[in-house]
Amino acid sequence: MNRIICGVDVSKDWLDVHVRPVGVTGRFGNDAGGIAELAALCGRHAVELVAMEASGGYERLAWLLLSELGRPCAAPLNARNVRRFAEAMGFLEKTDRIDAGVIAHYAEVRNVVPAPPPSPAQQRLKALVCRLSQVTGDLVANKQRRAAAASAETLESIDEVIALLKRQERRLSGEIASLIDDDPLWARLDAALRSVKGVASRTVAVLMATVPEIGLISNKAIAKVIGLAPIANDSGGRHGHRPVRGGRSGPRSILFLIARLAARYDPHLSAFHDRLHKAGKPKMVIRIALARKLLVILNAKARDARNEFANAT
């Protein structure tokens, strides 16, 4: 028997819903009142799963409040995958109502399961890391503007902004460090990951904020999550080039930067890099392989740290 699934198309102001297979549709405000009404609708129709796309953060409130109200929710779905599924099913047109129905159908076909929302501490860590990244980017941009500035008045204005951004950078870094230190498991993970030379506290914070699965899933699975796993491209007797695709761009970018630095200190990473270089592999292939190798090392260290923590408690 098919599950009763509520597909939700999320926008800034509205939640368009489609309950499959009963065919009930509706529109609710994307606020506490509208989400409560949506939860009541799900209760009346015995909805077993609420599914919605990732929508730039606009889905976060609905996911959290619906979960608090006892409505099982799936983790936000990949919007690109849902859109391609819609086209495969013949839905070339795109409206909020159609999208809600497609989301419910996609969740049914993929047998999507409920997922608890991140803890308040995990949400705060992610928000702080995101804000620190924004401040760091603004700081770099303003330093570049300062280098090109000509007038004293412009320099003074830019210097004021740079001083403010530096204060915010120090404050955010301190809050992130305190948040990690206050959690015994996070503190142990932080120490384990930083034991790899070249991996600094900010890198660890990004990984812990954006890849909470680290140490919980297999090496192959986490490489796919990040987007560092080669995608098969074979057909008949042809064995095509296997690219990497998808995944989480934020932690992947960090790993690209850190992997080459870590290879200066880690003999195994250094030997791995040299072996690929001598084999004539392209620079990008070496870069991806080195990042994946570092990710596997970090995942193993996180797994050991989690096991040690579980056994100690």
N, C-alpha and C positions, 0 to 999 in steps of 0.2 A: 504494500500500500504506500502511495506517495505521501511524503511529509507535507504538512501545511507550512508554507514558507511565505514570509512577508518581504517582498523586495522594496527597498527604499532608495529613491533617487534624491540625492542631497544637493541643495543649493544653499546660498548664504541665508535666505529668508524662509525657504520652504522645504518640506519633506513630502514628496509625492510617493504614494505607496500602491502596491498591487499585491493582494493576497492570493497566492496560487495553491491549489487549483480552483478555489471557490470563485475567483474572479472579482472580488471586492476591490474597489479602488478608492482613493481619497487623497486629500491634500491637507497637511497640517503645518503650523508654524514651526520653524526651527528654533524653538525656545522651550523653556521648562513646561509651559502650559500645553503647547502643541505636542510635545513628546509624551506628556501624561495622557493626552487624548489618544495618541497612537498606541500607547501601552494598553489602554482600555480596549481599543479595537482588536488588538492582538489577543487579549483575554477572551473577548466574545467569540472569536473564531478559532480558539485553541491553537494559535500559531506556535509551531515548534521551533522556529528559527527566524530571526530577523537578519537580513543580509543587506549590506549597503556598500557602495564603492568608496574608496579613498577619494576625498574631494578637497584636498588642500587644507585639511584641518576642520572644515565645516561639519564633518561627520562626527567629530570627537564628542561633542555634548550629547548627541543622540545615543552614541554607543555607551557612554558612561551612565547616563540616566536610565536608559532602558535596562541595562544590566542591574542597576540598583533596584529597579522596580520588578525584578525577577523575570525579565524576558530574555531568553537565551539569544545572544547576538554572535554572529560570526565576526572575525577580524575583518576590517575594511578590505574589500576585494580590489584587485588590480583593475583599474579602469580600462586600460588598453585591452586586456584579455576579454573583459565583458563586451567591449565594442566589437572586437573581432568575432566573438561568439554571436552577437546580434547580426552581423553581416552574413555569417555562415548560415544563420537561420532565416535569412531573407529579409531582415529589417534594415533596409537601406536608409529609410527616413529616421529621424531622431527627434523625439519629443520627451518631455519629462515623464509622461504617463507610459509611453512605450518603454523607456529605459527602466522604469520600475518593474515592469513585467519581465523584461529581459534579465534583470538582475536576479529575480526570483527563480526564473527558469535555469539560469546559469548555476545558481547555488544548488538547485536540485540535481542537475546533470553531474556536476562535479562532486556531489555528496559532501558539500561544505559542512563543517561541524562548528558548534559554538566555541567561542574562545573568550576567556575572561579579559576584561580590560586591564591595562597596566596599573600597577599599584600607584598610589599618590606619590611615593618617593621616586618611582621610575618616571612618572610624568614630569615631576619637578626637575629631575636630572636631565631629561631630554630637553626641557624648555631652557634650562640654564646653558647647556652645551650649544643649543641652537643660537641662543642670544650671544654667547661668547664668540661663535663663528661669525655672526653678523658684525659685532663690534670689531673683531680682528680685521675683517674685510674692509670696514669703513676706515680703520686706522691706516691700512696699507694705501687705500685710495687717497686719503688726505695727505699722507707723506709724499705721494707722487705729485699731488697738486702743489704742495709746498715747494717741491724742487723746480716746478715750472712757473711759480709765482714771481712777479717782478716788483710790485709796489710794497712798501713797508706796511701799508694798511691791510693789504691782502694777507701778508705774512702773519700779522698780528691776529687776524681773524682765524686763520687756519691753525695757528699755534694754540689758541683757546680751545678749538675743537679737538685737537690732538691731545691736549692735557686732559680734557673731559673723558675722551675715549680710553686713555691710559688708566685713569682712575676706575672706570667701569670694568676694564679688562682685569685689573688686579682684584676688584671686589668679586666679580663673577668667578674668577679662578679660585679665590678663597672659599666661596660658597660651595663650589663643586667639590673641592678637596675635603671640606668639612662634611658634606653630605655623604661622600664615599667612606670617610673615616668613621662616621657614626654607625654605619651598617657593618656588622662583623663579617658577613659573607662578601660584601663588596670590598671591604678592606683586604680580605685575603686574596680575592681575585686581582685587585690592584697590585698587590705585592708580587703575585705570580706572573702577571703579564709584564710588569716592569723589570722582571729578572732577565728578560731578553734585552741585551744591550742595544741601544738605539731607540727603544720604545719608551717614550716619556709619558708623564702623567696625563698630559692633554690627549694624547693618542688613546690611552686607556679609557679616559672619560668618554671620548667619542664612541669607542667600541661598546662600552657598557650601556651607553644611552641609546644607540641605534641598532645594536645587535645583542639584545638581551638573551638570545638563544646560545651565545657562545659558551661552549663547554657542556651543552645539553644535547646537541645533535651531532651526527657523524661528520667527519671531515668532508665527505662528498656533498652532504646536504648543506653544510654551511658555505662551501664554495659556490654552490648554486644560489643560495640566499643572497650572497654578496655580488654575484655576477662574475665570478672568476672560474666557472666550470666550463670546459669546452662543450659546445653543443654539436651533437652528431649531425652529419650532413652527408649521409650515404644513400645510394639508390642503385639497386641491382649490383653491377660490377664496379660502379663508381664509388670512390672514397674521397669525398670532397674536403675542402678546408674546414676545420672545426673552429668557428669563432666563439667568443664569449659574448653574451647578450643579456640584457635585463639586469635584475638585481638592484642593490642599494648603492647609489652613486656616491653618497657621502663617505661611508667607511671604505669603499673601494678606492676613492681618491687618496684617502689617508694612507692606505696600505701601499699604493704605488709609490708615495713619497718616502715612507718609512722603510720599505723593503730594501731599497738600494743602500740606505744609511746603515741598516742592521747588518747588511752583507759585509760591511767594512770590519765589523767586530766579530761576527759569528763565523767560525771556520767552515761549518757545514753549508751555510748560505753562500759564502764566498766560493767554495768549491763547486757548488751547484751552478752559480752564475758563470764561473770560468768554463765549466764543462759545456754549457749551452753555447757560450760564445765561441769556443773552439770548434763546436759542431756546425758553426755557420748559421745559427738561428737568427732571424730578424730581431732588431732591437725591441720591437713591441712584443714579440713572443717571449723574449727573455724577461721583459718587464712584467708581463702578466704571470708568467710561471714563477717568478721570484715572489710576487705578491701573494700568489696562492700558497707557495711553500711557507711563507711567513704566517699566513692565516692558519694553516694546518698546525704549525708549531704553537701558536697562541691558543688555538682551540684545545689542543692536547693539554697545555698547561692549565687552562681554565677548567677542563674536565678533572684533572688531578686535584686542583684546589677545591672544587666543589665536593669531590669524594672525601677529601681530608676533613672538610668542614662538616659534612654529614656524619662522618664517623666520630668526630670529636664531640658532637652534640647529641 
